[in-house]
Amino acid sequence: MEMFSPMRNLLLNLKEKNYQNRKVGIIENGTWAPNSAKCMKEILSTMKDVQIVEPIVTIRSTLKNTDIEKLNELAEEILK
């Protein structure tokens, strides 16, 4: 019930390449991987000057109108 293995590999590769000075947003699938945001935050928080932007968006099963609102809110926060 953790994150998708390719996502874990991507984040660990970014860490290895010294990924830094970035804003990132987290979107998780709350249906099959309800702990993925927590796992992603753990890896991202070890990177220098990486800011995790709120809100963390959780999509369960299918995209709903409320999810679209949260995605737009996340996009606005990343652009700030």
Residue pairs with C-beta under 8 A, 6 or more apart in sequence:
1 32
1 33
1 34
1 35
2 8
2 33
2 35
2 36
2 39
3 28
3 33
3 35
3 36
3 39
3 40
4 33
4 36
7 36
7 40
8 39
8 43
11 40
11 43
11 44
12 43
14 47
15 43
15 46
15 47
18 48
19 47
19 50
20 47
20 48
20 49
20 50
21 48
21 49
21 50
22 49
22 50
22 51
23 50
23 51
23 53
23 78
24 44
24 50
24 51
24 52
24 53
25 52
25 53
25 56
25 57
25 74
25 75
25 77
25 78
26 37
26 40
26 41
26 44
26 52
26 56
26 57
27 56
27 57
27 58
27 59
27 71
27 74
28 34
28 36
28 37
28 40
28 56
28 57
28 58
28 59
29 36
29 58
29 59
29 60
30 58
30 59
30 60
31 59
31 60
31 61
34 58
37 56
37 58
41 52
41 56
44 50
44 52
45 52
53 74
53 77
53 78
54 74
54 77
55 70
55 73
55 74
55 77
57 67
57 70
57 71
57 74
59 67
